[in-house]
Amino acid sequence: MKKASELNFGEKGTIKDIITLNPSYKRIIEIGFTPGQEIELVNTSIFNDPLTFSLRGTLIAIRKNQADCIIIN
Amino acid sequence: MSKTPLINLVGPPNSGKTTLFNIFSGKHFKTVNYPGSTVEYSSSDFLDKFNINAKILDSPGLISLNANSPDEEVAIESLFNQPNNGIPDLILVTADASQITRHLLLTKQLIEAGFKVILVLTMIDILNRKNLKVNTSLLSEILGIDVVAVNGRTEEGIDELTVKIKENLSKGKNIPDHNILSTFKDKDYLINTFEKIESISSKVIESVTPDIENANKQLNIQNPILRESTQKPDALTLKIDKYLLHKYFGFIFFLLMMGAIFTSIFWLAAPLMDLVDTLFSSLANYAAESLGNNWFSHLISDGIISGTGAVLIFLPQILILFLILGLLEDTGYLARGATLIDKPLSMIGLNGKSFVPMLSGFACAIPAILSTRTIPNRRERFLTIFIIPLMSCSARLPVYVLIIAYLTPPDKPWLAGFFLSFVYLISIILSVVVAFVINKFNKSLIKTQDDSSFILELPTYKLPKLKVVLRNSYENSKEYILRAGPIILVLSLLIWFLTYMPNHSPEFDKTGMTEEEIILLEKSERISNSYAAKIGIFIEPIMNPLGMDWRVGVSLIAAFAAREVFVSSMALIFKVTDDENIQNSLLTAMRDAKIESNGEPLFTTATSIGLIFFFIFALQCISTIAVSRKETGSWRIPILQLTIFTSTAYLFTFLIVNVLRMIGIN
């Protein structure tokens, strides 16, 4: 079991589940991180946080602790 | 009596909602707060040409009907019952066609809640560039509501939308079901809804070249390319981000960019500020000369004209700041900047989105506080507002320049430059420390608990629309003048009154003096016997421990109108009589100034450095207090800011002056 926060730069993964680890997990789903979607980590800033993912044809930056909710296949 | 129908415009952020509002309202709208909150909405009538008898409201951007913050809660609740207007007759929901799988969530929820809805699809042109389009009639059939595609730039589709709005309004209104909101919070519901939306979008998104589409359909191919191309971010954007969001270069570029903005606020604006300054001083001189030497003439020239000048002198900086920030925002870079700086700011309880307001604070705290509205999290927004007055705004610059000029030898300008950078550095470090401390005591000071999060869509890079940017700079500058202008002006008049009365026509021996000398001596006689002087003498016991006397005290009080007034007030009190070069003669006067009670020099190295620290900390700006009150919705935060910052300023100055003295620097 791998989290989206553990993806390497440029690595792709398909979302398996969103877990209720962070209070903002609902917003994570609402913004489009849903099971079955392919995401790619396109940027890690100098501080390694936030992480920018490519998702549903757009780029979305979320904090590392929020990316912990996203479980990758 | 039938009420004017109400149309509420809602949509996710970046879905073209405001563009649509501007088209219908012709930008003639007023902005109102929801009762008892700091959340704002805009309301307007439709322009006559649309011939729609209804009111249109633009509420804050919403991702879903599931509130994620107290402010979203206000916006969502008011959809169900608009405090001033009741239930909306119709909801126009915008969705970015190129982001349809993400943006349809809100539309679905609005329909499920029982609202009467028209879906407005925007950004069709972006989808077209990918050789795709939306089959709006099919989408309309599936959703069971009217769907109209609109191009915000060419206004294509607006006519069709107008017709649909009229049709929908004539059908009476629906009563939405508030209870359904709780089901929207369910994780399985959300995931299910997304699955439905995906199946809808795969049906309605079609290739622009129908032949291939039909051929595929006949061959029963589930168009994989079609799916693929809606799922890929803009290629050029990804390419640019390889550099601008590069792990190391990205951050270096960001720092260079912000350094450039910071310096341009000062260097680009300097000549314009000089122009405003010269314009208003010559206007004041002209008024004084033509009206004669009497109180009315002085009220007009020194009170009203100089007061207006004090408001307008910061306009160039504010314009330039908003122009640059607007350009950066419109290109799509600003969201990336917020992402790059989020981590360090989150460590002191702030947010990446706090950065731009903090940067604006170096020009003027008022537009800076107004721009914190982009921070969705209330705690982080209030904390940002809290520390903004610590950013050394440009009103403090003339004071620093004067004192640093006093402390450094004139033949070494580099030393003064070094000293000034040091002052800015200190003010940045101190604000970080203060934010850290305030954040630690968040529960008792800010009193708002709000889960911190950072979710930001990085928009596609595009060329900025100069018209939009110019318009926004104009709007922001107007807002500054309207909000801060009256306060600064009234205070300038009050300070004028306090420094002019009661000894308005002083008597002294005028033999052998030129008319100019008489006027200047009258001015300084007036101020030394004025109400302000009496207040100054009253607060002298407070100033003494700082090694300063009533004259500095009066200037500090006068600085509450606007900090740079400190310099002109000092010039008056120290009877500086050379109009040609105020700074040099003021410096000489400061060197000769003695504390009246003991004859010791007033401006020593210790007291001057102390004074700089006083200005770094003290919240001496009534306009900031007023705007902070407005934006935080209560007196709590502005009063805390005033007491904490001003008492810290006093304490710091006291410590610095006395420690410096103890170690022999005097």
Interface residues (C-beta under 8 A of the other chain):
Chain A: F9 I18 T20 N22 P23 S24 Y25 K26 R27 I28 I29 E30 I31 G32 T34 P35 G36 E38 V42 N43 T44 S45 I46 F47 N48 D49 P50 T52 S54 R56 G57 T58 L59 I60 A61 I62 R63 Q66
Chain B: I63 S64 N66 N68 S98 Q99 T101 R102 L105 K185 K187 L190 I191 F194 E195 T230 Q231 K232 P233 T237 L238 D241 L245 K247 Y248 G250 F251 A335 T339 L340 D342 K343 P344 S346 G352 D451 S453 F454 I455 L456 E457 L458 T460
